[in-house]
Amino acid sequence: MTGVLPDDAVDALLVGRVWDPATGGPRPVGVRDDAVVDLFDAAPTVSRLLETPAADVAAAVAAGPARWDLDEILEASERRRGDAPHLLAPVDLQAVKACGVTFAGSMVERVIEERCGGDPARAAQVRAEVDDALGGVDIGRIVPGSDDAARVKEVLQQRGLWSQYLEVGIGPDPEVFTKAPVLASVGYGMRVGVPEFSTWNNPEPELVLVVDSRGRARGATLGNDVNLRDVEGRSALLLGMAKDNNASSALGPFVRLFDDRFTAADAAAMRISLRVEGTDGFVLDDVNDVARLSRTFERLIAAAHGEHHQYPDGFVLYTGTLFTPTQDRGDPGLGFTHRSGDVVTISSPQLGTLANEVAPTGTLSPWEFGIGALVDYLDRCRSAARA
């Protein structure tokens, strides 16, 4: 079970959340050896916890009560046992934001989706048209907002191939959007949802930065930015419909805080593995190479946070994916799309493993524990402590 953790878990500062049936709500936790430590007395939310220095978080993990066995927590999470302590998404009050079109490969695929109008049958033809227009230019090496980017823009405009996706991919400003409401993300072992109205969709394995209220990246976790290609392909104005659905944001298993053993530079050099295993025997393997991001972490964070926008409870930021699902699953030329029962496994040696099963959104339990429920839970805990 401990293979879910980073390879160097003994040296990693890991925090997250556990659903605690005994108290009827979520508890901020840390990992200490084979135990899961209750950090509620140190901070009642992960958001509040991450406003404190990493050294203070480490001290709280070292001193806190070891309430649960790690393997038992992981097993209950994998079996989706709601009646037992299990992992939740490792963040709570943070806004869930995402950057799009941050890799050249995914940028070109977004252009293809747009020109296909959401029809996967046209993808191969449009992909060939775009490749021909680029004329061998390695668009992945172009610095966004540079003179070279402007020249590529001019060439593509002349060919009638310029796109809003290219604008945010190689233009001066990145795309930043809201991926999910606060507290709506799911964690390790939980199901991710794909609406039944979508017939062309995919996982997006991503590095997710966890940022405090002052705009400082405090750590990272793994994320699955579930995406409906047919919906966004019809119109970019349908981005909310394509990205924000029941259980469409998966995060976990834990947040690894940055310290002298794991830095933002280490995260920027990561390779994130993806495996999709279907009940039909289909297997897809791919890699998201974070080092190939077109923009630095600092530029992505600055696009979300600054004088123009603040987040008093912090935010998480999906940094985008290099993954472009072109492998055919059915008829030639139709590419990849999810089927119910797919198991999506996203992993890296530094952050561990996030695994989720795909299911139609209509079959999932409704999302019911929101901000109001959390406030009520915190009030009950305070009342119990005073009694």
Sequence and secondary structure as in RCSB ss.txt:
>XXXX:A:sequence
MTGVLPDDAVDALLVGRVWDPATGGPRPVGVRDDAVVDLFDAAPTVSRLLETPAADVAAAVAAGPARWDLDEILE
ASERRRGDAPHLLAPVDLQAVKACGVTFAGSMVERVIEERCGGDPARAAQVRAEVDDALGGVDIGRIVPGSDDAA
RVKEVLQQRGLWSQYLEVGIGPDPEVFTKAPVLASVGYGMRVGVPEFSTWNNPEPELVLVVDSRGRARGATLGND
VNLRDVEGRSALLLGMAKDNNASSALGPFVRLFDDRFTAADAAAMRISLRVEGTDGFVLDDVNDVARLSRTFERL
IAAAHGEHHQYPDGFVLYTGTLFTPTQDRGDPGLGFTHRSGDVVTISSPQLGTLANEVAPTGTLSPWEFGIGALV
DYLDRCRSAARA
>XXXX:A:secstr
 GGGS TTGGG  EEEEEEETTTTEEEEEEEETTEEEE TTT SSHHHHTTS HHHHHHHHHHS EEEEHHHHHH
HHHTT TTS EE  S SSSEEEEEES SHHHHHHHHHHHHHTT GGGHHHHHHHHHHHHTT  GGG  TTSHHHH
HHHHHHHHTT   HHHHHHHSSS EEEEEE TT  B TTS EEE TT SSEE  EEEEEEE TTS EEEEEEEEE
 EEHHHHHH GGGHHHHH STT EEEEEEEEE SSSS HHHHHT EEEEEEE TTS EEEEEEEGGG SS HHHH
HHHHSBTTB  TT EEEE        S SSSTTS     TT EEEEEETTTEEEEEEEEEGGGS      HHHHH
HHHHHHHHHHH 
